[in-house]
């Protein structure tokens, strides 16, 4: 049976005429162009090509002869007007069958599939859709995140060619100007609502137990910038050693999975210890969702913040208590009350019976009744009438002290020998050596002289001898770590929680080193907020994938599969998966055959194998010509500029 293609007709619309004789409908073709000043599509001309028979809005079209002469292929079809436009039916279905022409495209899709599935699994995709669905911005942001992960860059000028060969949620390309306008459309309020939606999605996907006792790692890093137009860029303590302005990034993430809980940016000259107060206030806002004008639904998970010494202060400890957040804080031993508790329990900590065999550290805990002001007022002395139980967990690592002692003793021994040579020389050159002469002896190296002064004693003849007591006194607090917590009563549990906080540090390492986000590449504050959100999501996805691979390698199934990931970086795995091609056609899409090592890779990162989709579901865009599509989406892109005004 011969096949004939469905005719391709020009853009058309339906018209109506109300006359005394009755109402009838007619079909018109038209031409149009996009007017950049009016920011909409404008028709140029129109021509009536036929009428709808039967007097109804939808029905068979009776074409005019001139149109039939222009399109002789219509003689084989009965053409009707429907709510979706032209509908074609073969005039003789026994003699002919139709084919729908649609070009088949081949695109890279293996890594994109994995990242899209991952964002769907962990709730990031749902949160983006809930917050940025207007103008389908969530699809565009998802595509930019995938680009950042696969290409390992936040420089956007490579996105356009990337999108032409890669299967993405947003199938159309975006140029630099469109990406800039997309970033500019994202407001700070939307970022807060995104994190709110993300945390609610965690609760729905993982159950309420997920938030009953969540240890979250809190830390920050600095990102340097050469831009002079970013208001947050300031000179500060640059953690990378760059002598240029910086912006600080703060991240709160689940210690075990690496799932992001919250993130923010702040001025580069603000020190870490002063940021906790505002962070906790913002979390209160983020965890509260207004459902109606008179109804406020509180969503407050039980977060236990785990921080290093950079966040240790009396104010921060009290902020946690005031806002109702739990904590595990490493103390710098600056507070007198903490030092007093340590000295009171020093003998107990040093006792051999306090050694924990699993961690190879001495441990002990003291409970303290901590007093604070639960409603502090500026310029008013704190009343400190409210009390809370704070557990002071103390740890001693003998290896750290032994290594420090060996280093000090070795350096002191070298300095002692050189000093005593000076004493020998003094006795050789003088018949009588007085105490005043001995007191003036100094080594040329000031650092070596410090070892003699601090860790040596002198005999009656002025010779230096190493003092074990002085070294031990200097090292009295060496190897000791103190963790403060209001809710963790067991020293071992608190220790494990603190050790797991490396999750957030690993996230920053992924952010800077593996994804090459060590420069901002944003020229204005308006674009910076949106790009920061995409960068955060990209780094979190990498962190989650790394966690899944580590968990997979611990299983017996991994040893059976025989695939070792130790020699493969996650970026290499994504590059390998990205070689899997996708074929797109009118009826859907299908992936290349996936076998061998690629199956194992998907298994290791916890992603199901790509599936084909054969049922073609047309949307409203399928009835538009290419010219109409371009005009429509160019208009939507221009509308992004107006979003901030509507917000």
C-alpha positions in Angstrom: 0.0 0.0 0.0 1.6 3.3 -1.0 2.2 5.9 1.7 1.6 9.7 1.2 2.7 12.4 3.7 0.2 14.6 5.5 0.1 18.0 3.7 1.9 21.0 5.3 -0.4 24.0 5.3 0.3 27.6 6.2 -0.8 29.2 9.5 -4.6 29.5 9.8 -7.3 30.8 12.0 -11.0 30.6 12.3 -13.3 33.5 11.5 -17.1 34.0 12.1 -19.8 35.9 10.2 -23.2 36.7 11.7 -25.7 37.5 9.0 -29.5 37.6 8.7 -29.3 34.3 6.8 -27.4 32.7 9.7 -24.0 32.2 11.2 -21.2 30.6 9.4 -17.4 30.0 9.9 -14.6 30.5 7.5 -10.9 29.6 7.6 -8.1 32.2 6.9 -4.4 31.9 6.4 -2.2 34.7 7.6 1.4 35.9 7.8 2.9 37.5 10.8 6.2 38.8 12.4 7.4 39.5 15.9 7.4 43.2 16.8 10.1 43.8 19.4 8.7 47.2 20.4 5.2 45.8 21.0 6.8 42.6 22.3 4.2 40.4 20.6 3.4 38.8 17.3 1.8 41.1 14.7 -0.2 39.8 11.6 0.8 41.2 8.2 -1.9 39.9 6.0 -4.7 37.3 5.8 -6.6 35.4 3.1 -9.9 33.4 3.2 -9.2 29.9 1.9 -12.5 28.1 2.6 -15.6 27.7 4.8 -16.6 25.2 7.5 -19.6 23.2 6.2 -22.7 22.5 8.2 -22.8 25.9 10.0 -20.9 24.6 13.1 -17.6 25.8 14.5 -15.9 22.5 13.8 -16.4 20.4 10.7 -15.2 19.6 7.1 -13.7 22.5 5.2 -14.8 23.4 1.7 -11.7 25.0 0.2 -11.7 27.6 -2.5 -10.4 26.6 -5.9 -7.3 28.8 -5.9 -6.2 27.1 -2.6 -6.8 23.7 -4.1 -4.7 24.7 -7.1 -1.8 25.8 -4.8 -2.1 22.5 -2.8 -3.0 19.7 -5.2 -2.1 17.1 -2.5 -5.4 18.0 -0.7 -7.3 16.0 -3.3 -6.4 12.8 -1.4 -7.7 14.1 2.0 -10.8 15.2 3.7 -9.7 18.2 5.8 -11.6 19.3 8.9 -11.2 22.2 11.3 -11.0 21.1 15.0 -10.0 22.8 18.2 -6.4 21.9 17.4 -6.5 23.3 13.9 -6.4 21.2 10.7 -7.3 17.5 10.9 -6.5 15.2 7.9 -8.3 12.0 6.9 -7.6 10.0 3.8 -10.3 10.1 1.2 -9.5 6.5 0.2 -8.1 4.6 3.1 -8.1 1.3 1.2 -5.6 2.6 -1.4 -3.3 4.9 0.7 -1.8 5.2 4.2 -0.3 8.3 5.7 3.1 9.0 7.2 3.9 11.9 9.5 7.2 13.5 8.6 9.3 14.4 11.5 13.1 14.5 11.5 14.8 12.0 13.7 17.4 13.6 16.0 20.3 11.9 17.8 21.4 13.5 21.1 23.7 12.8 24.0 21.5 11.7 26.9 23.0 9.1 29.3 24.4 11.6 31.9 21.4 14.0 31.4 19.0 11.1 32.1 20.9 10.2 35.4 20.9 13.8 36.6 17.3 14.4 35.8 16.3 11.2 37.6 18.5 12.1 40.6 16.8 15.6 40.9 13.4 13.8 40.7 14.4 11.3 43.4 15.7 13.7 46.0 13.0 16.3 45.5 15.0 19.1 43.9 13.1 18.8 40.6 9.7 19.1 42.4 10.9 22.1 44.5 12.1 23.9 41.3 8.8 23.2 39.6 6.8 24.4 42.6 8.8 27.6 42.8 9.8 28.5 39.2 7.0 27.0 37.1 6.0 30.4 35.6 7.3 30.7 32.0 8.7 27.1 32.5 11.7 28.6 34.2 12.1 25.3 36.2 12.9 23.5 33.0 15.4 26.1 32.0 17.1 26.1 35.4 17.3 22.2 35.4 19.0 22.4 32.0 21.5 24.9 33.2 22.3 22.7 36.3 22.9 19.7 34.0 25.2 21.8 31.8 27.2 22.9 34.9 27.7 19.4 36.1 28.5 17.7 32.8 30.8 20.5 31.5 32.2 21.4 34.9 31.9 25.1 34.5 29.7 28.1 35.4 30.7 30.1 32.3 27.4 30.3 30.4 28.8 31.1 26.9 29.3 27.4 26.1 25.7 26.5 26.9 24.1 27.2 23.5 26.2 24.7 21.5 25.9 22.2 24.4 22.1 22.3 24.3 22.1 21.6 20.6 23.6 18.1 21.1 22.4 17.2 24.5 19.0 16.0 25.6 17.7 18.5 28.2 14.5 19.3 30.0 14.3 22.6 28.1 14.7 21.3 24.5 15.2 24.8 22.9 18.5 26.5 22.9 19.1 29.7 25.0 21.7 32.3 24.1 23.7 34.4 26.6 21.1 37.2 26.7 18.3 34.8 27.5 20.3 33.0 30.2 21.1 36.4 31.7 17.4 37.4 31.8 16.5 34.1 33.3 19.0 34.6 36.2 17.8 38.2 36.6 14.2 37.0 37.1 15.1 35.0 40.2 14.4 36.9 43.4 15.7 36.3 47.0 12.1 35.6 48.0 11.9 32.8 45.4 15.1 31.3 46.7 13.7 31.2 50.2 10.5 29.6 48.9 12.6 27.0 46.9 14.4 25.9 50.1 11.1 25.7 51.9 9.6 23.5 49.2 12.8 21.4 49.1 12.6 20.6 52.8 8.9 19.8 52.7 9.6 17.5 49.8 12.3 15.7 51.9 9.7 15.2 54.6 7.2 13.8 52.1 9.7 11.5 50.2 11.7 10.2 53.2 9.0 10.4 55.9 8.7 12.4 59.1 11.5 10.2 60.7 14.0 12.0 58.4 13.5 15.2 60.4 13.2 13.8 63.9 16.9 14.0 64.5 18.9 15.4 61.5 22.6 16.2 62.0 23.4 19.0 59.6 26.9 20.3 58.9 27.3 24.1 58.8 30.3 25.7 57.2 31.3 28.4 54.7 33.9 29.1 52.1 35.0 32.2 50.1 34.8 32.6 46.3 37.1 35.3 44.8 35.9 37.7 42.1 37.4 40.3 39.8 34.0 42.0 39.4 33.6 45.5 40.6 29.8 45.5 40.4 28.9 42.9 43.0 27.8 44.6 46.3 28.7 41.5 48.4 32.3 41.5 47.1 34.7 42.7 49.9 38.2 42.0 51.0 38.3 39.5 53.8 40.1 36.4 55.1 40.5 34.7 51.8 40.6 30.9 52.3 42.3 30.4 48.9 45.0 33.1 49.5 43.8 35.3 46.6 44.5 39.0 47.1 41.2 40.1 45.6 37.7 40.8 46.9 35.5 37.8 47.8 32.0 36.6 48.5 31.3 34.1 51.3 29.1 31.1 50.6 27.4 29.3 53.6 25.9 25.8 53.3 23.8 23.7 55.6 23.5 20.1 54.5 22.6 16.7 55.8 25.7 15.0 57.1 24.9 11.6 55.8 23.4 12.1 52.3 24.8 15.6 51.5 21.2 16.8 50.7 21.2 20.7 50.9 19.0 22.1 53.7 19.8 25.8 53.2 22.4 28.0 51.6 23.1 31.7 51.5 25.7 34.3 50.4 27.0 37.2 52.4 29.7 39.9 52.3 33.3 38.8 52.0 34.5 40.8 55.0 32.1 39.1 57.5 33.7 36.5 59.7 32.0 33.1 60.2 31.3 33.5 63.9 29.0 36.4 63.4 26.7 34.8 60.8 24.8 32.3 63.0 22.3 34.8 64.3 21.0 35.8 60.9 21.1 32.2 59.6 18.8 31.0 62.4 16.4 33.8 61.8 16.3 33.0 58.0 15.7 29.3 58.8 12.7 30.3 60.9 11.3 32.3 57.9 12.2 29.5 55.5 10.5 26.8 57.6 7.3 28.8 57.9 5.0 28.6 54.9 2.0 30.9 54.6 -0.9 28.9 53.1 -3.5 31.6 53.3 -4.0 35.1 54.7 -5.2 33.8 58.1 -3.4 30.5 58.2 0.2 29.8 58.9 1.6 26.3 58.7 4.7 25.8 60.8 7.2 23.4 59.4 10.1 23.2 61.8 12.4 20.1 61.6 14.6 19.0 64.4 18.0 20.1 63.2 21.2 19.5 65.1 23.9 21.9 63.9 27.4 20.5 63.8 30.1 23.2 63.5 33.8 23.6 63.9 35.8 26.1 66.0 35.2 29.0 63.6 31.6 29.2 64.9 32.3 28.9 68.6 31.1 31.8 70.8 28.9 32.4 73.8 26.5 34.4 71.6 26.1 31.6 69.1 25.5 29.0 71.8 22.7 31.2 73.2 21.2 31.8 69.8 20.8 28.1 69.3 19.0 27.8 72.6 16.8 30.8 72.0 15.7 29.7 68.6 15.2 26.1 69.7 17.9 24.5 67.5 20.2 21.8 68.9 23.9 21.8 68.4 27.3 20.1 68.5 29.9 22.8 68.7 33.6 22.4 68.9 34.9 24.7 71.5 38.0 26.8 71.2 38.4 26.7 75.0 38.0 30.5 75.1 35.1 30.5 77.6 36.3 30.3 81.2 33.4 28.0 82.2 34.4 25.5 79.5 38.0 25.5 80.6 37.0 25.2 84.3 34.9 22.1 83.5 37.9 20.6 81.5 40.4 21.2 84.3 37.9 19.7 86.9 37.7 16.5 84.8 41.3 16.5 83.6 42.4 13.6 85.8 39.4 11.5 84.7 40.1 12.2 81.1 43.7 11.2 81.4 42.8 8.0 83.2 43.6 4.8 81.2 40.0 3.6 81.9 38.6 6.4 79.9 40.1 5.0 76.6 37.5 4.1 74.0 38.8 1.2 71.9 36.8 2.0 68.8 38.1 5.6 68.3 41.4 5.1 70.2 40.6 8.3 72.2 40.0 9.0 75.9 36.5 10.2 76.5 34.4 11.7 79.3 31.3 13.9 79.7 30.2 16.4 82.2 26.7 17.9 82.5 26.5 21.6 83.2 23.6 23.8 84.1 24.1 26.6 81.6 22.4 30.0 82.3 21.4 32.4 79.5 19.0 35.2 78.6 16.1 33.8 76.5 14.9 37.3 75.5 18.0 39.5 75.1 17.5 43.2 74.4 20.2 45.4 72.9 22.0 47.7 75.3 20.6 45.8 78.3 22.6 43.5 80.5 21.6 39.9 80.1 19.6 38.6 83.1 20.8 34.9 82.5 17.8 33.5 84.4 16.9 30.8 82.0 18.8 27.5 82.3 19.5 24.6 80.0 21.5 21.4 80.3 24.7 21.5 78.2 26.8 18.4 77.9 30.6 19.0 77.8 32.2 16.1 75.9 35.9 15.9 76.4 38.3 13.9 74.2 42.1 13.2 74.4 44.1 11.8 71.6 47.5 10.5 72.9 48.9 10.3 69.4 48.5 14.0 68.8 50.2 14.9 72.1 53.0 12.3 71.5 53.7 13.7 68.0 53.8 17.2 69.3 56.0 16.3 72.2 58.4 14.5 70.0 58.6 17.5 67.7 59.2 19.9 70.5 61.8 17.7 72.2 63.7 17.2 68.9 63.8 20.9 68.2 64.7 21.7 71.8 67.6 19.2 71.7 69.0 20.8 68.6 68.7 24.3 70.1 70.2 23.1 73.5 73.3 21.7 71.8 73.9 24.9 69.9 73.4 27.0 73.0 75.8 24.8 75.1 78.5 25.2 72.4 78.2 29.0 73.1 78.7 28.3 76.8 81.8 26.1 76.1 83.2 28.9 73.9 82.5 31.4 76.7 84.5 29.3 79.2 87.4 28.8 76.7 87.7 32.5 76.2 87.4 33.7 79.8 89.1 32.6 83.0 86.0 33.6 85.0 82.5 33.4 83.8 79.9 35.4 85.7 76.1 35.0 85.7 75.8 38.3 83.9 77.9 37.0 81.0 75.8 33.8 80.8 72.6 35.9 80.7 73.8 37.7 77.6 74.3 34.5 75.6 71.8 34.3 72.7 71.5 32.1 69.6 71.4 33.8 66.3 68.1 32.1 65.4 65.3 33.6 67.5 63.1 30.5 67.1 65.9 28.3 68.4 66.5 30.6 71.3 62.7 30.4 72.1 63.0 26.6 72.5 65.9 27.1 75.0 64.0 29.8 76.9 60.7 27.9 77.1 61.7 24.2 77.5 65.1 24.2 79.2 66.5 24.7 82.7 70.1 25.8 83.5 72.6 24.1 85.8 75.0 25.9 88.1 77.5 26.4 85.3 74.9 27.8 82.9 74.4 24.8 80.7 70.9 24.2 79.3 69.0 20.9 80.0 65.7 19.9 78.6 62.9 20.1 81.2 60.2 17.5 80.8 57.9 19.4 83.2 58.0 22.5 81.0 57.2 20.5 77.9 54.3 18.7 79.7 53.0 22.0 81.0 53.0 23.5 77.5 51.3 20.5 76.1 48.7 20.2 78.8 45.8 21.0 76.4 47.4 19.5 73.3 45.4 16.6 71.8 42.3 17.6 73.7 39.0 18.4 71.9 35.8 19.7 73.6 32.4 19.4 72.0 29.4 21.2 73.5 25.8 19.9 72.9 22.4 20.4 74.4 20.9 17.2 73.2 23.6 14.6 72.6 24.4 13.0 75.9 26.8 10.3 74.7 30.4 11.3 74.0 30.9 8.7 71.3 27.7 9.8 69.4 28.8 13.4 69.5 32.3 12.5 68.3 30.8 10.6 65.3 28.5 13.5 64.5 31.5 15.9 64.5 33.6 13.6 62.3 30.8 13.4 59.7 30.8 17.1 59.3 33.4 16.6 56.6 30.4 16.2 54.2 30.1 20.0 53.9 33.8 20.4 53.4 33.7 17.8 50.7 30.8 19.7 49.1 32.9 22.9 49.0 35.8 20.9 47.5 33.4 19.6 44.8 32.2 23.2 44.3 35.6 24.6 43.8 37.8 21.9 42.4 35.7 19.4 40.6 33.1 21.8 39.1 35.6 24.7 38.8 33.3 27.2 40.5 36.2 29.0 42.1 35.3 32.2 40.1 31.8 33.8 40.0 31.6 35.0 36.4 28.7 37.3 37.2 28.9 41.0 36.5 25.9 42.2 38.5 23.8 41.4 41.6 20.7 40.7 39.5 22.3 37.7 37.8 24.3 36.5 40.8 21.4 35.2 42.8 20.1 32.9 40.1 23.5 31.6 39.1 24.4 30.9 42.8 21.2 28.8 43.1 22.2 26.7 40.0 25.7 26.3 41.3 24.5 25.1 44.7 22.2 22.5 43.1 25.0 21.3 40.8 27.5 20.8 43.7 24.8 19.1 45.8 24.0 16.6 43.0 27.7 15.7 42.7 27.9 15.3 46.5 24.8 13.0 46.5 26.3 10.9 43.7 29.6 10.6 45.5 27.8 9.4 48.6 25.8 6.8 46.6 29.0 5.5 45.0 30.7 5.1 48.5 27.7 3.3 49.8 27.6 1.0 46.8 31.3 0.1 47.1 30.6 -1.2 50.7 28.1 -3.7 49.5 28.8 -7.4 48.6 27.1 -6.7 45.2 29.9 -4.3 44.3 32.5 -7.0 44.7 30.5 -9.3 42.5 30.2 -6.7 39.8 34.0 -6.2 39.8 33.9 -2.5 38.9 36.4 -0.5 40.8 35.6 3.2 41.1 38.8 4.1 42.9 40.5 5.0 39.6 37.5 6.8 38.2 36.3 10.2 39.2 32.6 11.0 39.2 33.2 13.4 36.3 34.7 10.5 34.3 31.7 8.3 35.1 29.3 11.0 33.8 31.5 11.5 30.7 31.2 7.7 30.0 27.5 7.8 30.5 27.2 10.8 28.3 28.2 8.7 25.3 24.8 6.9 25.4 22.7 8.4 22.6 19.0 9.1 22.4 17.0 9.0 19.2 14.0 11.4 19.1 11.2 10.9 16.6 7.6 11.8 16.2 6.4 8.8 18.2 8.7 9.5 21.2 12.3 8.5 21.8 14.5 5.5 22.6 18.0 5.1 23.9 20.9 3.1 22.5 21.5 -0.4 23.8 22.9 -0.2 27.3 25.0 -3.1 28.5 28.1 -4.1 30.4 29.9 -1.5 32.4 27.2 1.2 31.7 24.6 -0.9 33.5 26.9 -1.2 36.5 27.5 2.6 36.5 23.8 3.3 36.7 23.4 0.7 39.5 26.3 2.3 41.4 24.7 5.8 41.4 21.3 4.4 42.2 19.6 5.4 38.9 17.4 3.1 36.9 18.3 2.3 33.3 17.0 4.8 30.7 13.6 3.9 29.3 12.1 4.5 25.9 9.0 6.5 25.4 6.9 5.6 22.3 3.6 7.2 22.9 3.6 10.6 21.4 1.5 13.1 23.3 1.1 16.3 21.4 1.1 19.6 23.3 -0.2 23.0 22.3 3.1 23.8 20.5 2.8 21.0 18.1 0.2 22.8 16.0 2.4 25.8 15.5 4.9 26.4 12.7 8.5 27.0 13.4 8.0 30.7 12.9 5.1 30.8 15.4 7.2 28.8 17.9 10.1 31.2 17.6 7.8 34.2 18.0 5.9 32.6 21.0 9.0 31.7 23.0 10.8 34.9 22.1 7.8 36.7 23.6 8.0 34.4 26.7 11.6 35.2 27.1 11.0 38.9 26.9 8.3 38.5 29.5 10.9 37.3 32.0 12.1 40.8 32.3 8.7 41.8 33.8 8.6 39.1 36.4 10.5 41.1 39.1 7.9 43.9 38.8 5.1 41.4 39.3 6.8 40.0 42.4 
